Amino acid sequence: MTTTTVPGSTRRLLGGVQSDVARHEAAHGPLPHLSLHELLELVEASGLTGRGGAGFPTSIKVRAVASGVRRPVVVGNAMEGEPLSHKDAVLLDRSPHLVLDGLQVLARALRARRAILAVGPELDPGPAQEAARRRRGLEVAHLDGGFVSGQETALVNQLNGRRPVPRDPFTRVTESGVDGRPTLVLNAETLAQVALIARHGADWFRSAGTADDPGTSLFTVSGAVGRPGVVEAARGSRLCDVLEATEPRRTAAVLVGGYHGAWVPATHLDVRLTRSDLTPWNAAVGAGVLHVLDDRTCPLRFAAEVADYLAGESAAQCGPCINGLPQMASDLHRIAACVRDQRLPAAVARMAAQVKGRGACAHPDGTARFVGSTLEVFRDHTAAHLQGWCPTTMRPTPRGVS
Amino acid sequence: MTTRLHIDWTRCDGHGSCAELLPELLTVDDFGFPTVRTGDRDPVVPRRLEEAALHAVRNCPLMALRTYQAG
């Protein structure tokens, strides 16, 4: 995994000082003590949103655990269950102190009972454990789990000694989470951003990005690129500018937001990576996953394999997800295999609509978004498959397909 | 205050009694699991259906259904 700097971008998060605390303090300065009021004002003024996927305003989440009488638990989420995402792994390797600083400044301000950094099975917990050794009261937990284990209720379940699967969201974790206490779960990168905002202020944070979508983000770029890796770029950067340094090859489309995300076709790579600019594609920056598909890969075959994977990663608790996801994946496979059944796209779209909003977590919704986007963006390609040929691998001739 | 209906999908096993007792709000999908007719996650229960909703809540064999008051 390499890291790449986008020309003209702000390099804030990946300082490369690893667990060396002296170099960390030399690079960033000491972590200030902030009261809850001061921290909330800063985070609110910064406009920081969660970097784990949902993009929820961080100040609202902090406020939700700040109002109660019970001392809360603060959890840093570095589960990174999305196979295409590596930004939290790189962040924890390069700047573990920055992540722990965010955890610490929040835990102090909130008078938290516990502060835990949850590290997923694919990540090396070493640098964070080493960094945490010099601080009091910060726990680093190396946990298990697959794609959905980073979903906040699944993470809370695992920290409470239960199976790492999502629970019914009726009771919010901000009301009752780890040890039954109000629990604040923030992504590792969000914590690192909080640590920087605590030091440098909201105006500094807003000096990158747009007014609506301020700051920088880490992006994990994979697929048909010469230099896959993690890139830091200002929010609102153009997609093509973020991709440029990774040397994309023969781009046909880019999957924005990972396996729960949506496609942006090669004709629109100048789209800005903000919530509003991505809305026409039903995409969102999410956890910053960008996967480049080249013109030599059949998008439907790729999508069918992803849909298979997602069906397999269901926690198998909710009926619509257990039944609907394999059905969608199987119909998508039939389209990919050039089965001439004109009803297939409608069947897939119907199933995608059916699973939406009908589960304890967003796994069915995310899968439906990905599958729906595939049929929408690759509409012409799908039409060819339904005629019995694949534009990526074959060419139609007057006598049929060669 | 309005009453809303919540389905705990981790409990629901598709017995289908809720859709029978509250057909105005619920139907079933291809696999027998309840579907909210309006497409809302937690649909509003109109006052005239409150008793039927309570009946559905009490008769779910897996206690997957509840009503709650929302502002």
Interface residues (C-beta under 8 A of the other chain):
Chain A: V165 P166 R167 D168 F170 Q317 C318 G319 P320 C321 N323 G324 Q354 G357 R358 G359 A360
Chain B: H6 I7 D8 W9 T10 R11 C12 D13 G14 D29 D30 F31 G32 F33 T35 G39 D40 R41 R66 Y68
